[in-house]
Amino acid sequence: MNIAFVLLTHNPDEPAGIERSVAALAEGLRDLGHQPLIVAAGPATAGDPAHLIRLSSLALPRPAVEEDLTRLLTDPAPVEREVRGLLADRRVDLVCWVDAAWGLGYLSPAPAGTATALMVHVPRTDAPLHESLRHRPGRVVTVSPFMIRELARQGIDTASWAVVPNALLHEVPAPSPAAREELRRSGSVRIVARAEPHKGIAELLRAFPEDLGRPVEIVLAEAGFEYWPGMQQDVVSECQALAEELPQVRILPGMPWQEVPAFLAGAAVAVVGSTSPETFGNVAAEALSVGTPVVGYGLGNLPDLVGEAGRMADLAEGADRLWRGLASFLEDRVGYHAASQEGPRRVSAHHPAAVARAFLDATAGVRR
């Protein structure tokens, strides 16, 4: 099959969950013999792969905010014509709008006879989502049972939605038991996050315990989109200023995504400090895959994803409690190693080909 994914913000190695999930899903579909392509806005980059198609009728600033998209699509006709023509020329069997707005779901510019699907990765219930649903996509796909429950709670009919989890694009071996024990004793705490306020990094730094006794390394990556102008730089600047007063803490720049699993493999524990619900939890899944336990708040999909492969804290008790729980967990040798061994089992089904099969099963038989 020829399967297209429309996500205007997509760039190679983008440090963002939706972009990473699409990249991994496309890889899985190729492994199964299908022909995926990703349709994104311009401008092109030097790293664009052959299956990434850039629109000539739409270019986004970097970083972009959703108001930029609204302004650029005041007259959507040129983009709609180009997308329809591209999908027709490529003889696309199924087009997936990866988001209601950034994935053009609200316009749904598919050629007649082309099957459609809508992806819902974040719990938005605004006008673009409702407009996307009014186009009657053949299937709505989301990333976790949490999203089914959350959107239903907010009044969206999710009865026919399908869950397709995110896949892990890069695999690296987990440390040996002996190496894992050494990490438990003295390894660093590591965090990988997009520079977004709700990732909770500033709150963690304000509550940082002086007696933790081990280094903390925080990768803060800037993506090609943000919620308001200057958001990401504000987050990075705030966190850098807080870290300057904490000798044990280092703020690191973003890294290529293929390096993330190995970076997390070298941690005693990975922290997901998000103060709003993670709809899937890509970083947590990467950590689990290499046997690194995860500590975070019990929000969204994180408790279901992590299970006994880490420890969840109550957000209401604050970041102080998260740090105390982390320290206690690292002192529990038996519990720590049980969690480490459980991690890879929790995500063993998240290989690209397996997730691609789940996607194909979910979208089998859909019609325009």
Secondary structure, 3 states (H helix, E strand, C coil): CEEEEECCCCCCCCCCHHHHHHHHHHHHHHHCCCEEEEEEEECCCCCCCCCEEEEEEEECCCCECHHHHHHHCCCCHHHHHHHHHHHHHCCCCEEEECCCCCCCCCCCCCCCCCEEEEEECCCCCCHHHHHHHHCCCCEEEECCHHHHHHHHHCCCCCCCCEECCCCCCCCCCCCCHHHHHHHHHHCEEEEEEECCHHHCHHHHHHCCCCCCCCCEEEEEECCCECCCCCHHHHHHHHHHHHHCCCCCEEEEECCCHHHHHHHHHCEEEEEECCCCCCCCCHHHHHHHHCCCCEEEECCCCHHHHHCCCEEEECHHHHHHHHHHHHHHHHHCHHHHHHHHHHHHHHCCCCCHHHHHHHHHHHHCCCCC
